[in-house]
Amino acid sequence: MDAFIRFTNQTQGRDRLFRATQYTCMLLRYLLEPKAGKEKVVMKLKELESSVSTGRKWFRLGNVVHAVQATQQSTHATDLVPRVCLTFANLNRVVYFICDTVLWVRSVGLTSGINQEKWRMWAARHYYYSVLLSLVRDLYEISLQMEQVAHDRAKREKSLSQDPLGYSVAKEETEWLQSFLLLFRSLRKHPPLLLDTVKNLCDILSSLDQLGIYKSNPGVIGLGGLVSSIAGIITVACPHMKLKTN
């Protein structure tokens, strides 16, 4: 089992590269389509995007096992909110990968009695739930970080309360600016949290589009997918940048 998990982890890195290529093609195709004389380039990009998308399915075949293991690990989180969010997010990822495997079986012609549209919608729905729950966990972690930064700042201001200049500057800050600065300082101190939040925000765009909740153009989806893929590549290449479960 451990050897298989290590293999799928390596495969995830390859999947991220393929995914980045796929969304780069989508973004470039969107930018070039309105321009005259680019029809051949657009067609080549479309073909490459389709080929890469098909190739990615091979890398995702073992992800069900990895998602099951991630679900088991998330149940041991000490904090209730991350434990609930991550457990249900990973359960939805398990269902998503099962649906994705069924769609792959249908696409290679191993069976014909599968309603592709129904399974595709199921996959999109469970992927959306997974990303949404992960985003809720990110927002919770951000709120904790902001509270910590605010607490540290209050302690510093108390120790410097005898400084009239420092006190007046703090008072002149507007409420929204204070909130923005808290958010900025919290994310700056915790790069893995920033990376995970950006990734989930980008990932949710394609799900909203697929489910018809909020329609976006291919350019927005391509850019979001590319940014998300780069974030994923960073977490695979640099494990310390992956958001840890407490």
N, C-alpha and C positions, 0 to 999 in steps of 0.2 A: 504493500500500500504506500509506504513512504517513498519508494523508488518511483512509483507511478505519479505521486503528487509532485515530486521534484521534476519529473518529465513535463507534466502539464504546466508547471510554473515557468519552465523554459519556453514552452510553446506559447504561453501568454505573451512573452516578449515578442515573439515572431508575429503573433496576432496583432499586437499593438502597431508594429511596423506596417503590416498589411492594411490595417485600419487607417493609419495616417495616409498611406498612399491612396486608398479608396476615397477618402474625404478631400484630399488634395485635388484629385481628378474631378470630383463633383464641384468644388469651388472654382477651379480653372475653367471647367466647362460652362459654368454659369457666367463667368466674366467674359468668355470669348464668344458665346452664342450670339450676342447682339452685333458683333463686328463682322463686316463683310469679308469674304475670302478666307474665313477660318473654319469652313464646313468640314474639311478633311481632318483638321486637328481636333475639332469637337467630336467627330465620329471616333477617332482613335482614343480619345480620352474616355468616351462612353464605353468602348469595348474593353479598355484596360480596367475601368471601374467595375464592370460586370465580372471580368475574370478574377480580379482581386477579391471581390465579394464572395464569389464561389469558392475560391481557395481558402478564405478565412473559415469557412464552415468545417474544413478538415481540422483546423487547429482547435475548434471549439468542441469537438466530439468528447474530449475527456473532462470538460469543465463541470459536468454534473457532479463528478466525484469531488472535485475541488470545492464546489459550492456546498456540498453536504458537509465536508470537513470544516469549512468556514462557519456553517450553521452551528456545528457542535462547539466550536471554539467560542462563538459569540455568546453562548448560553452561560459561559463562565465569567462574563464581565461583571465587575463588582457594582458598578453604577446601574441603577434600574433602567433609566431612559436609554442609554446606549445598548444595554442588553436586549430590551424589547425591540428597539428599532432595527438593530443589526440582525437579530434572530429572524424577524419577519422579512427583512430585506433579503437575507440569504435564502430563506425558504422560497421567496418569489423568484430569486435567481435560479434555484433548482428547477422550478416549474418552467421558467423561461427557456432554460437550456434543454429541457425535455421537449418542449414545443419546437425549438430550433432543430433538434435532432430529427424529429418527425418530419419537419419540412425538408430537411436534407435527404431523408429516405425517399420522400416523394419526388424531389428534384432529380435524383439520379436514376429514377425509374424502377426502384425496387418494389414499389407498390403503386397502385393507381386509385385505390379507394379512399383517398384522403382529400378532404375539403381544404384546399390550401388557404383560401381567404379566411376561413374560420380559425384555423390554427395560427395563421399570421396575426390575426387580431388578438388571440389569446396570448401569444408571445409578446406582442407590443404592450398589452395591458399589464402583464406581470413584470415586464421590464420597467414600465412606468412606476408601478408600485415599489419596486426595489430601489430605483433611483430616488423616488420621493421620500421613502423612509430613511435612506442614507443622508439625504439633504436635511431632514428633520434632525437627525443625529448631529450633523455639522452645525446647524443653528444652535442646538443645545450646547455643544462644546464651545462655540463662539461666545455664547452668553456667559458661560463659566469663566472663560478667559477675560472677558470684559469686566466681570465682577472683580477678578483678581487684580487686574490693572488699576481699576478704580480704587480698590482697597490700598494698593501700594502707593498710589498717588495721594490719597487722603493722608496716609502716614507721613509722606514727605512734606505735604503742605502744613501739617500740624507741627512738624519739627522746624519749619521755616516761617511759622506764623508771626514771628517778630520782624520779618522783612516786609515793610510796607509796600515796596514796589512789586514784589512777587505776589503778594496777596491781591493787589488791585488788578494785575493782569489776569489772574485766575477768575476774578469776579466779572471781568469784562467779556469773557468768552460766552458766546450764546449757547443755548442748550443743544442745538443741532450740531454745532461745531464740536462741542465736548463729546457728543455721542460718536461723531465721525472719527475724532482723534482716538477715542477709546477703541473703536473697531480697528482702525489702522494699526495702533500699537499692539493690539491683541494678535492680529494676524501676522504682523512683522516678527513677533516673538515666537510664533508657532507656524513655520513654513509648511509642515505637512498638513495642517488644518486648512491653510489657504489653498494649497494644491488640491486637496480633496473637495473643497467647496466649489472651486472653479470647475473641476472635472464634472461634478454632479450637476451643476447649473448648465453646463454645456450639453451633457447627456440628456437632460430632460427636454431639451428643445425638439429633438427628433421624435421622442415619444409623444409629446403634445401634438406634433404635426401628424404622426401616423394615426393617432386616435381621433383626430379631427377636433381636439379641444382648442388648439390655437395653431392656425396655419402659418407656416413660414415658407419663404422661398428657398430654393436649393442653395443659394449663396450663403444664407444664414446657417442652414443646417450643415453645409460643408465646412464653414469656418468653425462652427461649434464642435463638429466632430473632429476636426484637425487639432484644435486646442485641447480637447479631451484626450485625444490619442497621444499628444506630446506629454501631457500630464501623466498618462498611464505608462509611457515609456520611461519617464523619470523615476516613477515609483518602482518599476521592475529593475532598472539599472542601478538605482540607489535605494536599497531597502529601508534605509533610515529616514527617507522622505515619505514613507507610507504611514498614514495615520494609524497609530496603535490603539488597541482596545484596552481600556483600563479595567 
